[in-house]
Amino acid sequence: MPRRPRVLKRPSITPDQDLNSLLVAKLINRVMWDGKKTVATRIVITALEKAAEELQIPALEVLEIALKNVCPQIEVRGVRVGGANYQVPVEVQEPRKTRLGMSWVVDAARNVKGVPMAEKLYRVLLDTFNGQGSAVDKKNSVHRTAAGNKALAHLASRISGGKKKKTNKFA
């Protein structure tokens, strides 16, 4: 067992060149397939500009509101207690919250068939901006699952990754 706590080393992300936003850069990286970043950039910027033009607000605001509508506040994690696995509701931290929201938006866009990716992403962004669509349904199903397992919230302290209280049995 290591003596030092695990330190996560996250790569630094530079803002995108068109809108100068880290959020847009993260969305471009989520959309990117097989390392084709220029294609992903064109898809995301086209979808954001089209949505901003229709809604008459800035493109960054469209993305921020859409992500606010789709990011989960709470999720369930599996905990093993005495041979049984329980789904325990846990509050989601900010980096994971945006990552899940973006993943659900991109997955919802990829599941639409028959139109170009920029058009699919545009439609999903509009739907999530208005609080509807399959990405928002995914968030609502996660929240329903967490609400159904609210009685197991006392087991949240058993989730790994949290700080464990050390006890000295000789003191």
N, C-alpha and C positions, 0 to 999 in steps of 0.2 A: 504494500500500500504506500503510495507516495506521501511524503511529508509536507509538500507544498500544495497549496490550492491550485487548481487548474486555471490557467489564464487563457482566455480566448483571444486569439490573434486574428482580427478581422482585417481584410485588405481595405485600403482606402479607396473610395470611389470619388472620381472627379465629376463635377457638375457637367451636364450636357452643354454643347456649344450653342444650341438654338435658343433654349429658354433659360439657360444658366441655373438649373435646379437639380439638386441631388435626388429629389423624388422622381423626376422624369428620367434621370440616369438609371435609377434602380428599376423603373418600369421597362426601360429599354433592355437592361440586362435580363429581366424576366422574360421578355418577348423573344430575345435572341435565341436562334436555333443554329446549331453547328458552327458557332463562332462568327456568324455573319452579322456583325454589328451595324454596318451601314444599312443593310436591309431592315433590321429591327428599328433603327433610328428613323428611317423614312416612314415605316408603318406607324410608329407611335406619334411622331410629329404630325403626320397627315390626319390621324384620328383625333388628336387633341385640337388641332386647328379647325377641323370640320365641326367638332362638338362646340367649340368656343364661338364659332360663327353662328351656329343655330341658336345657342342659348344667350348670345349677346353679352358674355362675360369673358374675362381672360382665361386662357387655356390652363394656367396653373391652378386657378380657382376651381375650374371644372374637375381637375384631377383630385384636388384636396377634398372637395365636398363628396365626390364619388367614393374616395377611400374612407372618409369618415363614416359614410353610410354602410360600408361593407366590412370594416375592420372589427373583429370580435373583441368584446370586453372580457369575456370569460371562456374558458375551454375546459375539456375534461382530460385528465391524465390517468393512466392505469397505475394502480398501486397494488402490490401483492401483500396481503395480510393473512398470515396463518394458512396458506394454501389456497386462498380464494383471491381472485382478481376483482378489484373494485374500480369503477370509473369515478374519480374524485374531481369536483369542479375547482379550478384554479384561475386566478386572475392572470391575464396575459400581459407581459411586459411590452414596452413600446416597440423595440425593433422587431420582435416576432409578430406583433399586431399588424404592422405595415407589410411585413413579408407575407403573412397569411392573406391579407386583403388583396395584395397585388397578385398573388398566386391564384386566388379564386376568380379575380377579374380576367386574368389571362386564360385560365382553364375554361371559363364560361365562353370566352371569345373563340377558343380553339374548338369547342364542341359544336359551334354553329357551322353548318355545311353549305357549300355552294356559292359563297361570296369571298372576295379577297380579304385578307387578314386585316387590312386597315379599316375596311367597312365593318367587319365583325367587331373589332375593338371599339370603333365609334359607337356602334349600337349598344354594346355592353356598357360603355361609359355613360351613355345617355340614360340607360335603364337604371344603373346604380346611382346616378345623380338624382333620379326621381324616386329612389328607394324601392325599386322593384327589379325583377329579373332573377336569373339562377344564382348569381353571385350573392345577392342579398338573401335568397332562400337558403343558401349554404350557411351563411352567418346565423340566420334564424334557427336552423336545425341544430347547430352547435349550441346555441343559447338554450334551446328547449331541452337538449340532452343534459346540459349542466343544471338547469332548473329541476329536472326530474331526479337528479342525483344530489340535490342540495343537502339531504340528510347525511351524506358521507363527507361533508365539508370538514369535519373535525379530523379526518385522516390526512389533510393537506400537509401537515407537518412531517409525514412519513415520506414525502416525495423526495427523491434524491436530487441533489443540487442545492438543497437548502442547508443552512449551517446546522450542524448537530451540536447539541450541548454536551460538552465533555463533563463527565462526573468522575471524581476521584474517590474510589471506594476505600482507600486507605486513610483518608483524612478524617 
